[in-house]
Amino acid sequence: MQLAIKNMVCDRCIMVVDRLLRSKGFPVSEVGLGIVQLDTDHVLPEQLQDLRGELEAMGFELLDERKSRIVEQIKVFVIESVHRDAPGQHLKFSDRLSGALNADYGYLSKIFSEQEGNTIEQYVIAQKIERVKELLSYGELNLNEIALEMGYSSTSALSNQFKKVTGMTPGVFKSQAADNRRPLDKIG
């Protein structure tokens, strides 16, 4: 049996959900970003209701509806692509997403827009900008290296998009003492 859980966006989330499930006696086979595989075909409704309450108390959400599950799979794919994948993927993002979810990109895009009120492209841009903020905060790469790692055609393309989304240039962001980064599950 597979469970879809919203807002699982990092390794720490996986660890927390895994611990919760095991403490509740669920036969966990695998826990990944947004997905839990159980070694059973059936879970009692009262167990799911109890789990739902505990997950919500921790900021997660057990997803039931098919469209909500698809949206969560899209978000997980985007987060993994932007924050974990090696740069320079040879396939277009839309082709990689369609292949990973085994569905037409137009269909995925329509569901995402209906459920989220914005497009997959806007979500990808928001995630990329958040990753750029992270890289700027570390101070290990210059803007040209960040642009290259994030797949921008130039530093000016990155700077323009960064300013459009955040209202400030990457240089201004980096010079600010306050950290203006957001948790991945709050980006949308």
N, C-alpha and C positions, 0 to 999 in steps of 0.2 A: 504494500500500500504506500502511496506517495502523498505527502502533505505539502502544500504550498504555503509559505510563510512570508508575509510582507515585511519589509524593512530590515531584512538580513543582508547587510551590505559590507560586512568585514569579517575577518577571521575571528575576532572577539565575539561577534554575534553568533557565529557558528558554535563556538565553544559554550556560550551561555545557553543556547537552545539545546545543544547536545546534553549538557548537564541536567537541564530541566527535564527533558524527556526521559533520561535514564533514571533520574530520581523518582519519576512518576511510574516507573516500571514499563515504559514503552520499549518494545524490542527493536532498537535502533540498528539499522544496517549501515546507513550513510547519512551524513548531514553536510549539505553544501549551501552555497549562497541561495537562499530562497526556497530550497527544496530539502525535504527530509524523506528518506526511504526507510520504511519500517519492514521488519521481517514478519509481517502478518497481512492477511487480506481483510481483516475486520477489526474495528475499534468500536467499543460501545459508545453510543451517543453521549452518555453522561461523562465518559472519559474525555471526549472531544470538547464538551462544554467546559469542563474543568480546565483543560489545557488552554482553551481559548481565553479564559479569564486570566490565567497566569501569564500567558504570552502578552496580552494587552497591558497588563500591569508593568511589563518590562519594555513596552513600546513596540511590540511586534503585533502582527495580525494574522490569524489563521484564515486563509482564503478559501472560499467555497465555489464561487461563481467562475465559470470557465473563462470569461473575458478578463476578470481580475487576475486569474492565474497567468494568462497570456501577457498582460501588462507587466506583471511582476517578473516574468521570464525575460521580457524585453529589457527591463531596468537592470536586471542582474547581468545580462549579456553586455549592455552598454557599460556598466561599471567595470566589469572584468576587462572589456576591450580598452577602455580609457585608462584605467588605473593599474592594470596588471599585464596586459599583452605587450609583446615586443613591438617596437615601431616598425613601420614599413610593410604593413600587410599588403600582399599583392592583389587581393580582391577588394572590390568596393564594399563599404560597410553594409549597404543594403543587401548585397549578395551574401555576405557572411551571416547576417542576421537571418535572412530567409532560409539559408542552409541549416543554421543551428536550430531554428524552431520548426523547420520543415513546413513552411507556409509562405505564401505569396507576400512580398513586401507591402503591396497595396493594401491587402487585408490586414496585416499587422499594423500598418500606419493608421488605418481607419479606426481600428479598435483602440489603439493607444490614444488617438486624438479624442475619441468619444469619452473615454474613461478619465483622461488626465486634463483635458482642456488645452493642451498644447501638442506640438508635433514631436515625433521621435528626434528629428533634427534639432529642435530647440533643446530637448533633453540632453542630447549628445553634446551640444555646445556648452550647456550649463555644467555638465560633468567635466568637459575639457578645461573650462575656465577654472573650475575648482582645483583640478590637477595642476594647472599652471600656478595657481596661488600657492599650492603646497610646494612645488618646486622652487618658486621664488623665495618662499619662507626659509627653505633649507640653505639657500645661498651657494649651493655646490655647482650649479650650472649657470652660464650666462644666458641672456635672452635668445641669442642665436641658437644655442644648443637646445634650449627648451622648445623653441619653434620647430626645430628639426625632429626632436623626440616626439612631439605632439602631432606631427604631420602637417604643419602649416607650410605654405609655400615660401614664406619669408617672415622676418621679424616684424615687418610693417603689417602684414596680414594678421599676425597674432596680436600685435598692439592695438590695431583697429577693432578687432573683435573683443578683446579684453576691455577696452574703453567703452564699447557699445553696451556690454553686459554689466560692467561694474561701475561705470561712470568715472573711472580714473585710469591713468596709464599704468602699465606694469611697474615703471620706475617709482611712481607715487605710491603705489601699493606696497612695494618693497621698503620704501623709506618710512612708512607709518609704523609706529611702535605697536599699535594694537593689531592683533591677529584677526582679520576679517574673513577667515575661512568658515565654511559651514559643514555640518555633518552630511555625509553622502545621502542619507535617507531623507534629508530636508531639502534636497535640490530638486527642482521640478520645473 
